[in-house]
Amino acid sequence: MKFISKDDYLLRNIFKIKHKKWELYIITRILHSLNDPDIEYVCQQFVKSKTGKRYLADLCFPSLKLYYEIDELQHSSQKHQYGDTERKKEIIDATNFVEKRIQIYNSLKRDRKLKDNNYDVDKFVKYIKRRKKFFELKGEKIIWDYKKKYNPNFYIKKGYLDTSDNVGFLTQRDCKRCFGYKGGHAQRAVWKIPNTDTHLWFPKLYKNKDWDNSIDENLSKIIMQRTSRELLWKANKWKMLVFAHNKNVFGQTLYKFLGLFELNEKKSNLKMHVFNRMKTRINLNKL
């Protein structure tokens, strides 16, 4: 499995915004002023806000549960142009994140002076530093261990998986290791956790050769159906821990944790199965 280095990850993040002059200027000013390699950041990150709205955040700090929006005059129209299918699959369930914004134009619909925007950006950098200290005073270590992000041992030690942590693994084996698996790289759509009534499911939540699966805007309902529309099997009352298969913007295959889903028997039939999300946080020792 190809693994992108942290240096490459950082550079590719900036490369994503190279055509947006104000966004590039403000984000690079934030990052250079902050100068803290322990604070993880993502440019152009899809988030689901407290209100359930999904949109592309200009700069996201997942470990600080914080994201930053740069409101340019043409902000709304350009935002939608950036929304492609792949990035939408990488959504962060940011229901408990703080949102901060900067408006780079004035009441006359003209760009503000650089020094005025710099002043606001520098205030935000101070806020980031204070927020990091706030988390650390609560006993949380803010350390960006890039490789740990995809390491199942990190989550095994924590004892839980939570969608708000933006959990993703590079292989199915790593997903299964969280639940005691000791084997090799067997690739299957479903794997049953021994001695439980729970399965791990690795669906492609987009149309492909065999399946036309989809997930709703709130990430709370999955519809499973075949591309050919041939009949499905009679479903049992399944419990599914969903690790959705997709590729991120850097070309890596990821299995993104979306929570525990259960079959909705009333809405399911032989043409489609409907699964509803029941939990966003799973205790690895109590399934």
JOFEN-V632094 format. One record per backbone hydrogen bond with DSSP energy under -0.5 kcal/mol. CO is the residue of the C=O (numbers start at 1). NH is the residue of the N-H. If there is no record, write none. Layout:
co=CO nh=NH
co=CO nh=NH
//
This chain:
co=5 nh=9
co=6 nh=10
co=7 nh=11
co=8 nh=12
co=9 nh=13
co=10 nh=14
co=11 nh=15
co=12 nh=16
co=14 nh=17
co=15 nh=18
co=17 nh=20
co=19 nh=21
co=20 nh=24
co=21 nh=25
co=22 nh=26
co=23 nh=27
co=24 nh=28
co=25 nh=29
co=26 nh=30
co=27 nh=31
co=28 nh=32
co=29 nh=33
co=30 nh=34
co=31 nh=35
co=36 nh=39
co=38 nh=40
co=42 nh=60
co=45 nh=57
co=46 nh=92
co=47 nh=49
co=47 nh=55
co=48 nh=94
co=49 nh=52
co=53 nh=49
co=55 nh=47
co=55 nh=57
co=57 nh=45
co=58 nh=44
co=59 nh=68
co=60 nh=42
co=60 nh=62
co=61 nh=64
co=61 nh=65
co=61 nh=66
co=62 nh=65
co=65 nh=98
co=66 nh=61
co=67 nh=100
co=68 nh=58
co=68 nh=59
co=69 nh=71
co=69 nh=102
co=70 nh=72
co=71 nh=104
co=72 nh=75
co=74 nh=78
co=75 nh=79
co=76 nh=80
co=77 nh=81
co=78 nh=82
co=79 nh=82
co=80 nh=83
co=82 nh=84
co=84 nh=88
co=85 nh=89
co=86 nh=89
co=87 nh=90
co=88 nh=91
co=92 nh=48
co=92 nh=94
co=93 nh=95
co=94 nh=97
co=98 nh=67
co=100 nh=69
co=102 nh=71
co=102 nh=104
co=104 nh=112
co=106 nh=109
co=110 nh=106
co=113 nh=116
co=113 nh=117
co=114 nh=118
co=115 nh=119
co=116 nh=120
co=117 nh=121
co=118 nh=122
co=119 nh=123
co=120 nh=124
co=121 nh=125
co=122 nh=126
co=123 nh=127
co=124 nh=128
co=125 nh=129
co=126 nh=130
co=127 nh=131
co=128 nh=132
co=129 nh=133
co=130 nh=134
co=131 nh=135
co=132 nh=136
co=133 nh=137
co=134 nh=138
co=135 nh=140
co=136 nh=139
co=140 nh=142
co=141 nh=143
co=143 nh=145
co=144 nh=146
co=145 nh=149
co=146 nh=149
co=147 nh=150
co=148 nh=151
co=149 nh=168
co=150 nh=152
co=151 nh=154
co=151 nh=155
co=152 nh=156
co=153 nh=157
co=154 nh=158
co=155 nh=159
co=155 nh=160
co=159 nh=284
co=159 nh=285
co=161 nh=282
co=162 nh=165
co=163 nh=93
co=163 nh=166
co=167 nh=257
co=169 nh=255
co=171 nh=175
co=172 nh=176
co=173 nh=177
co=174 nh=178
co=175 nh=178
co=176 nh=179
co=176 nh=181
co=177 nh=180
co=184 nh=186
co=186 nh=188
co=189 nh=202
co=191 nh=200
co=193 nh=196
co=197 nh=239
co=198 nh=193
co=199 nh=241
co=200 nh=191
co=201 nh=243
co=203 nh=205
co=203 nh=245
co=204 nh=206
co=204 nh=213
co=206 nh=213
co=210 nh=227
co=211 nh=208
co=214 nh=223
co=216 nh=219
co=220 nh=277
co=221 nh=216
co=222 nh=224
co=222 nh=275
co=223 nh=214
co=224 nh=273
co=225 nh=212
co=226 nh=229
co=236 nh=238
co=238 nh=263
co=239 nh=199
co=240 nh=242
co=240 nh=261
co=241 nh=201
co=242 nh=258
co=242 nh=259
co=244 nh=256
co=245 nh=205
co=246 nh=254
co=248 nh=251
co=252 nh=248
co=254 nh=246
co=254 nh=256
co=255 nh=169
co=256 nh=244
co=259 nh=242
co=259 nh=261
co=260 nh=278
co=260 nh=279
co=261 nh=240
co=262 nh=276
co=263 nh=265
co=264 nh=268
co=270 nh=232
co=272 nh=269
co=273 nh=224
co=274 nh=264
co=275 nh=222
co=276 nh=262
co=279 nh=260
co=280 nh=163
co=282 nh=161
co=282 nh=284
co=283 nh=286
//
